[in-house]
Amino acid sequence: MFVDKARISVRAGDGGNGAVSFRREKYVAAGGPDGGDGGRGGNVVFQVDEHLSTLLDFQYRKRYTAENGQAGGGRNCSGRNAPDLVIKVPKGTVIREAQTGRVLADLSTPEPVILARGGRGGWGNARFATATRQIPRFAKPGQKGEAFDLELELKLLADVGLVGFPNVGKSTLISVVSSAKPKIANYHFTTLVPVLGVVGIEEGKSFVMADIPGLIEGASDGVGLGHAFLRHVDRCRLIVHVVDVSGCEGRDPKEDFLAINRELEQFNQELAARPQLVAGNKCDIAQPEQVEDFRRFVEEKGYQFFPISAATRQGVKELMGQVSRLLDTLPPIKQYEPEAAPLPELPDGTDDFTVKVEDGVYFVEAGWLMQAVGMVDPDDYESLQYLHRVLQGHGVLERLEEMGIQDGDTVDILGFQFDYVK
């Protein structure tokens, strides 16, 4: 069963809580704090599996949750980091956030992608010991892992897409130029799923061709099967438009040609602008006048025309040769770039905070800062800039300046520490 869309929920693991513990040994009356940090929660990772060709598995399982990090222990023992949860998907899967539709990842390469990050482990009380606070009886809880509702959409990775009305010979064509074995019969909608085939031109040179089923007039509005499968033409670098030039079913090839191009344009303007070759199929049973009339019609519209007969292989070699030459001049297969998440603004009325100095460290405390600090990735410049805007907008930086902070001094915000730079 071919399934190319699915909706699932994923949740990364929470960080383990930090431990509150004190050293207790024989002959040691009052040992210092030795609570360890919590472990990091597991990430949710998506990875391509070359052996998968459908999203069928996601029809039966909708929720995926990574393990939580282990809590810290005494004797400065840190909790175990949770393993990542790896989810396998077929190559070409585009992952979007369900609520906003923004692209999170395009799984078109073997590299794994972290979609939801596990929460950082909380600090144990050993971290909070200072010269003036020698017995801290508190620790930090682990942070929550990220959670998303996701939409998975499989967009086949093919260099060439075969489009055209049902029963014009697309399946026959892909069967004679590749090792693909689609179902072939003399009735409409014989092909119910996209079929991929590798076309070898010469030693070491080949390209991938896809037979896209179900395109009829109204496909972009959901008529026939086209609404379900037009997405698979989206990545194709080149379109081969197959037309029954003989009109053996009583159809007008010119009207068919115009109708399919209208559907491509209505579905995606960018797709309609892709390079397109026109293959006039069933020339072996067409009158020469029919072929020449259709050739003039197509060439007047700026398309290159190839008269072929997929059944007898007449003209097929010439068509595939031109496809290969044209592909050498075209950009690579389209990939979707992840879209950055908009940084949420903190609610108004969150200007209450306290700043105190202990052993040269400036401790900033405010419950509303938990949201801002929880989003900070120390290795991401944009994330750090967001924290800077929050601190500046709510007067924290101004207060630090008033208290005499200098370049290089340490600032601690709910356990997140950084060096102050003016």
C-alpha positions, -999 to +999 in steps of 0.1 A: +000+000+000+015+033-011+010+061+015+027+095+009+012+116+037+011+111+074+006+131+106+024+122+138+033+137+172+069+136+186+082+145+220+119+147+231+128+135+265+129+157+296+162+164+313+168+147+346+165+166+378+196+177+397+202+160+430+203+175+465+229+155+484+256+160+510+288+140+516+283+116+544+313+095+555+328+080+586+348+106+605+333+134+583+308+152+605+295+177+579+306+170+543+299+195+516+272+193+489+278+165+463+245+164+443+251+155+407+235+169+376+207+153+357+212+137+324+200+151+291+167+139+276+168+120+243+165+138+210+140+128+183+161+121+152+148+114+116+170+094+092+166+082+057+161+044+052+168+035+015+147+004+019+115+023+027+093+036-002+061+046+017+049+062+049+027+033+056+042+026+091+030+060+103-006+050+097-005+026+126+017+045+151+011+082+157+030+091+188+068+089+193+084+098+227+121+097+236+133+087+270+139+111+298+173+118+312+182+101+345+182+122+377+215+131+393+228+112+423+250+117+454+288+117+453+287+141+423+272+113+401+256+127+370+225+111+356+227+091+324+219+109+292+189+093+274+195+076+240+181+094+209+149+081+194+157+074+157+127+074+133+133+060+098+116+076+068+119+071+030+142+093+010+125+124-001+103+129+030+095+166+038+087+173+074+065+203+083+052+216+116+015+208+115+002+240+131+022+265+110+032+245+079+068+257+081+094+233+068+115+217+095+136+193+074+139+177+040+152+142+043+168+139+009+203+130+021+217+103+044+226+127+072+203+124+102+183+154+113+174+163+150+138+175+149+131+177+186+158+184+212+159+168+246+158+190+276+191+198+294+196+181+328+192+202+359+222+212+380+228+194+413+233+214+445+271+210+443+270+235+415+255+262+438+281+260+466+299+293+471+321+307+499+290+323+515+265+296+506+282+264+517+251+242+522+227+248+493+196+228+499+182+232+464+189+219+429+175+227+394+149+205+377+156+192+342+142+212+313+113+199+292+120+183+258+107+199+227+074+185+213+058+189+178+029+178+158+044+169+124+031+164+089+052+140+068+050+143+030+068+120+006+079+138-026+097+113-048+132+122-059+132+118-096+151+137-124+123+133-149+085+131-145+062+116-170+029+134-172-001+130-194-037+117-195-044+081-184-038+054-211-015+075-233+015+051-228+035+065-199+038+031-182+048+014-215+075+040-220+090+037-185+089-001-189+110-001-221+136+024-210+142+010-175+138-021-153+106-008-138+076-032-142+044-012-139+011-028-145+001-022-182-034-026-196-057-009-220-079+009-195-077+042-176-060+044-142-041+012-146-013+028-127-024+037-092+009+046-076+040+065-088+065+042-104+103+049-104+127+036-129+165+041-135+172+049-172+208+040-182+221+060-212+257+048-212+282+032-188+282+052-156+255+076-167+219+073-158+189+093-144+157+085-125+123+087-142+089+087-125+056+077-140+031+100-123-004+085-125-039+099-124-036+133-141-068+144-158-085+177-162-094+191-127-065+171-111-053+202-092-088+205-076-088+169-066-105+153-096-092+117-104-060+107-087-040+138-097-046+157-065-029+129-046+001+125-069+009+160-084+032+165-054+056+139-069+062+160-100+073+188-077+110+179-075+114+168-111+140+188-130+125+180-164+090+170-175+083+147-204+047+153-215+033+121-231+004+127-255-016+101-275-011+118-309-033+092-327-065+102-308-074+065-309-098+070-279-117+098-296-098+125-277-082+156-292-044+155-284-042+193-286-069+197-259-052+170-238-019+188-240-034+222-230-055+206-202-025+189-185-004+221-187-032+241-171-033+216-142+004+219-137+002+257-137-027+257-112-009+234-089+024+252-089+035+281-111+071+271-106+064+236-117+047+248-149+078+268-158+101+237-157+117+225-190+093+203-208+097+179-238+067+166-256+065+130-267+038+122-293+031+086-285+013+059-307+028+074-339+027+038-353-011+039-355-015+076-363-017+092-397+014+112-408-008+142-412-019+139-375+017+138-363+028+168-384-002+188-374+005+182-337+042+189-342+035+223-356+011+230-327+036+221-301+066+238-317+046+270-321+043+270-283+081+267-279+083+230-270+106+204-285+086+175-301+095+139-304+073+114-323+076+080-306+059+046-303+066+032-268+052-002-279+076-006-309+104+016-294+103+039-324+120+072-315+125+063-279+163+062-280+163+098-295+140+110-268+160+096-240+193+109-255+178+145-255+165+140-220+200+131-208+217+160-226+192+185-212+196+172-177+233+179-179+224+216-182+198+218-154+202+225-117+201+195-092+168+181-078+149+207-057+154+205-020+134+224+007+153+246+031+143+244+067+125+276+079+136+292+112+111+293+140+099+327+149+112+336+184+082+341+207+079+373+226+075+372+264+042+386+277+039+421+290+042+428+327+073+407+332+097+433+346+099+419+381+134+404+388+161+405+414+199+408+410+223+399+437+261+395+437+279+366+454+316+361+450+317+382+419+288+364+402+257+383+393+227+362+400+195+372+381+163+356+394+128+359+378+103+331+371+094+346+337+130+342+325+126+304+326+110+305+291+138+326+276+166+307+291+151+274+282+152+283+245+188+294+245+213+273+225+248+285+235+262+274+201+236+293+181+242+331+175+206+339+168+195+322+200+219+343+221+208+374+203+172+366+213+183+364+250+201+397+247+170+414+234+149+400+262+173+411+289+177+446+273+140+451+267+131+442+303+157+463+320+180+435+332+211+448+314+205+483+327+202+471+363+235+451+359+252+483+346+239+502+376+254+476+399+288+481+384+292+450+363+324+449+342+335+431+311+342+394+318+321+392+350+299+361+352+261+364+350+240+335+363+203+334+351+185+304+367+217+283+363+226+295+328+260+312+330+278+335+306+305+362+306+292+397+304+303+418+274+294+454+271 
